[in-house]
Amino acid sequence: MSSIPSLSDLQMRHDPKGRGYHAVYREQQVNHCPGCGRTHWIIGRMSAECAFCTTALPLAEASMRSHGAPAIIKHRNRNNDNPAWAA
């Protein structure tokens, strides 16, 4: 598993005021919706949606991926000569 570079590795400085408000859904924490303040979420692969007001937030874990390429899903039997067929 590759390590995530720090701001000093990228020669950037921490400036939250310049970056602005960046709301993300964080796993293992209580997440209050910025739209309505409730805590009931529908979790997907890349985002979480408030179950009451449908405000969508990106997952913090998903935003740690490199943004240079889209997410690629590889299946286990992709290179298998005998593909698994459903009955």
C-alpha positions in Angstrom: 0.0 0.0 0.0 1.4 3.4 -1.0 1.8 6.1 1.5 -0.1 9.4 1.2 2.2 12.4 0.7 2.1 15.1 3.3 1.7 18.8 2.6 5.5 19.4 3.2 6.2 16.6 0.7 4.1 18.4 -1.9 5.7 21.7 -1.0 2.4 23.2 0.0 1.4 24.9 3.2 -1.7 24.4 5.3 -4.1 27.2 4.5 -7.8 26.4 5.3 -8.9 29.9 4.7 -7.6 29.8 1.1 -9.0 26.4 0.4 -12.5 27.1 1.8 -15.0 24.9 3.4 -14.7 21.3 2.4 -17.4 19.0 3.9 -16.8 15.3 3.6 -18.4 12.2 5.2 -15.9 10.6 7.6 -16.2 6.9 8.5 -16.1 6.1 12.2 -17.4 9.6 13.2 -20.8 11.1 13.8 -21.6 13.1 10.6 -24.1 15.8 10.8 -25.7 16.9 7.6 -24.7 20.5 6.6 -28.2 21.0 5.1 -30.5 19.8 7.9 -28.2 18.8 10.8 -29.5 15.2 11.0 -27.2 12.1 11.2 -29.0 9.5 9.0 -27.0 8.7 5.8 -27.2 6.4 2.8 -23.7 5.4 2.0 -22.5 4.6 -1.5 -19.1 3.8 -3.0 -18.0 7.4 -3.6 -20.5 9.5 -1.7 -23.0 9.6 1.2 -26.5 11.1 0.9 -28.5 12.5 3.8 -31.7 10.3 4.1 -33.8 13.4 5.0 -32.8 16.3 2.7 -30.7 14.4 0.1 -27.6 16.6 0.6 -24.7 14.6 -0.9 -21.1 14.6 0.5 -18.1 12.8 -0.9 -16.5 10.1 1.3 -13.3 11.2 2.9 -11.7 7.8 2.0 -12.8 8.1 -1.6 -11.2 11.6 -2.0 -7.8 10.3 -0.9 -7.5 8.5 -4.2 -5.4 10.1 -7.0 -7.7 12.4 -9.0 -5.7 11.9 -12.2 -7.6 8.9 -13.3 -11.1 7.5 -12.8 -11.8 4.6 -10.4 -11.4 1.3 -12.1 -13.2 -1.8 -10.8 -11.4 -5.1 -11.7 -13.2 -8.4 -11.3 -11.5 -11.4 -10.0 -12.3 -13.6 -13.0 -11.4 -11.0 -15.6 -8.5 -13.0 -17.1 -10.0 -16.4 -16.4 -10.6 -18.6 -19.5 -13.6 -20.2 -17.8 -15.8 -17.3 -16.7 -18.2 -17.9 -13.9 -21.8 -17.9 -15.2 -24.9 -17.5 -13.0 -27.3 -20.4 -13.0 
